[in-house]
Amino acid sequence: MTDASVAAQRILQLRSELDEHNYRYHVLDEPSIPDAEYDRLYHELKALEAEHPDLVTADSPTQRVGSMALSAFGQVKHEVPMLSLGNAFEETDLLDFDRRVHEGLDLPAGDLFGGGAEVEYSCEPKLDGLAVSLLYQDGLLVRGATRGDGTTGEDISANVRTIRNIPLKLKGEGWPAVLEVRGEVFMAKAGFEALNARQLEQGAKTFANPRNAAAGSLRQLDSKITASRPLEFCCYGIGLVEGDLPATHIGILEALKKWGMPISRELKLAKGVDECLAYYRDIGERRASLAYEIDGVVFKVNSLESQRELGFRAREPRWAIAHKFPAMEEMTELLDVEFQVGRTGAVTPVARLKPVKVAGVTVSNATLHNMDEVARLGLMIGDTVIIRRAGDVIPQVVQVVLDKRPEQARAVHIPEQCPVCGSHVERTQLVKRSKGKETLSEGAVYRCVGRLSCQAQLKQAIIHFVSRRAMDIEGLGDKTIEQLVDESLIASPADLYKLQYAQIIGLEGFAEVSSNKLLQAIQSSKKPALARFIYALGIPDVGEETAKVLARSLGTLERIQKALPEVLTYLPDIGLEVAYEIHSFFEDEHNQQVIASLLGECGLELQDQSELGAGFTACATLAGLLDKLNIPFVGPGGAQKLAERFQSLEALARADWLDMRQTLPEKQANAVREFFAAAGNLEKAQAIEAQLRDFGMHWQSEKKVVAGLPLAGQTWVLTGTLEAMSRDVAKEKLESLGAKVAGSVSAKTSCVVAGPGAGSKLAKANELGLNVLDEDQFLQALKGYGL
Ligand code: IVH
């Protein structure tokens, strides 16, 4: 055989394997290989096709990436019109429909005592997307079209080809020579959220709901954009057919599934209208937990012969009906925008709405997130807005109906004073540092500067302080905390420890036993681990993970309290902004007093305090410091050279030109000199160095092997399932040995622990030739460290 024919054979084999995996993944929902293996086959096919472009065919799985942008869509005439459906809103509407079906088929209707004939109906969810027609000729996808006005639609062939679960070629055999498949293109909830998050990040426009996102993604003249969007297809019927098909609607859908078409997993047969109603209720209850949005269910007479007998009325079939759920979106008026104050003082706009029923629940407030969101929506008080309530999430304002804006509409302004305590409200600043300069930009959040003197912040701060993952004081609910603050019994977390029995028993809902229990819970919270305590303080942007990093790296509260922002940025996952938050929290006099009081008169004893973490000692090097200074043109490599050559900051700052030139090229050498000549820079570097010294570091220690924890400086990745322990426990064990546990594999990963089911991370680790342990080997290794 020639090379080309070997390649041709392999290409065919790869395509058929990939098609099969696609089918198992998208249609059967039973993937049989990990994603990484799929990717490997896919890339092999891509490489072979690149070598043999003449062997590329339109039905190859590689042809889903979109093609040249069009200047306009062509028109497609639907030989069999694409109809719409009549709606039922109430149960009685559905009973009327069933009665009409009985009459049309000359069947006896049931009476009060049941009896009569029961019609068989297919039941399917009504997906909220766009109707699409797919034409297959001799099993190959040749055209995709939108519904348009039902008679003429747009040719979106290039776009539908990019949708992963639409087969480019039908599977198996027995399909009609001409087969038009109809169904809905939609976007699942998760895909929609991810797309909007991506759009926001890129400063692009976001979509109000998954339906708009699906429509906006499908009707793109540039199909490469469509290819990048998480669209899916679900088929629910047929149009033009030349050939034989089963005699029932469900039979047809099952045949289509066999040929590779995705159909709804919720497809059911109902015998009689009562089973239809039960189906409607069941799906209705599960609506919020479905992966995609639906606006109702569709019932269709199952027998095709009966469908033909019933026929059509105007543009709706007499044999099908959509039973709608209450709408998720409604229009109402924005009466006002008020401002709420959260735990960290963030002042958040909240929409006060003219009450409106959305999907059965009366909505009178909606979150607006922040002032950037208000600006993005272009919102004014008095506007008519569209409110959306998806599942259990807080209602949102998704759009302003500009046509309805009244003349007296008013702009929304952030208040200058905190609505709760009257303190000044400031816009947060984002700190960015590049090329040795710090620049401040405006953040999206406004904050009340009142801190704990603001009752709103105080309440939230205490609710957080006592919560389970913080100080874990049981028996202190939100309402009780509000009462304690309102009655001025506490003005800071420290006051909790001064509460007396007589004060507690006076609170709503407290009797002798519960009061004693609460006092006991407060007492037993007095020995928190350092990380818990840091988390409990409620420093903005410091969650549990960051609190753990701070505790593990710096070891004592004292070091954390005085750490300079630049020093904090040595710690894993702490950027300059968070570092500034931490620093300014501890600089605040009021916070200092509260902490002093907790540790002093309240008698808190922090546990697990330790030496400077080995990981920290390993990364706080002179080269690291020089790199952090962000000297223009000097990257990590240059910083390393400077550190090796000069060994100390003083020597570097005093270095003569010749020395410098021997170390770095002219442009960089100049930049270093200019940097240290500029006011403040040397002082800042010296302050960082002094602090590191104060913490027990000295640059000479760089060369020494880090004493202390055995896995210090290493990064481990856990993937797949572990049987002997949860991943959390495995992570804790590794961290206690000094390792950092990361979520993704890179060339810098020291070791990967792969349990059963490990997928792409394991593949990547193998590709990079990393050290991989299975669970047994991992347990063995832990044992070696006495764990
Ligand atoms: S059947 C002749 N089944 O609803 C029957 N439609 O209001 C034509 N839709 O344009 C449609 N899920 O976009 C049918 N399971 C389903 C559906 C469904 C969503 C949409 C479709 C159609 C509209 C009709």
Residues whose N, C-alpha, C, O or C-beta is under 5 A from the ligand:
A	BS01	IVH	L83 S84 L85 E124 P125 K126 L127 L130 A131 E184 Y236 V298 P317
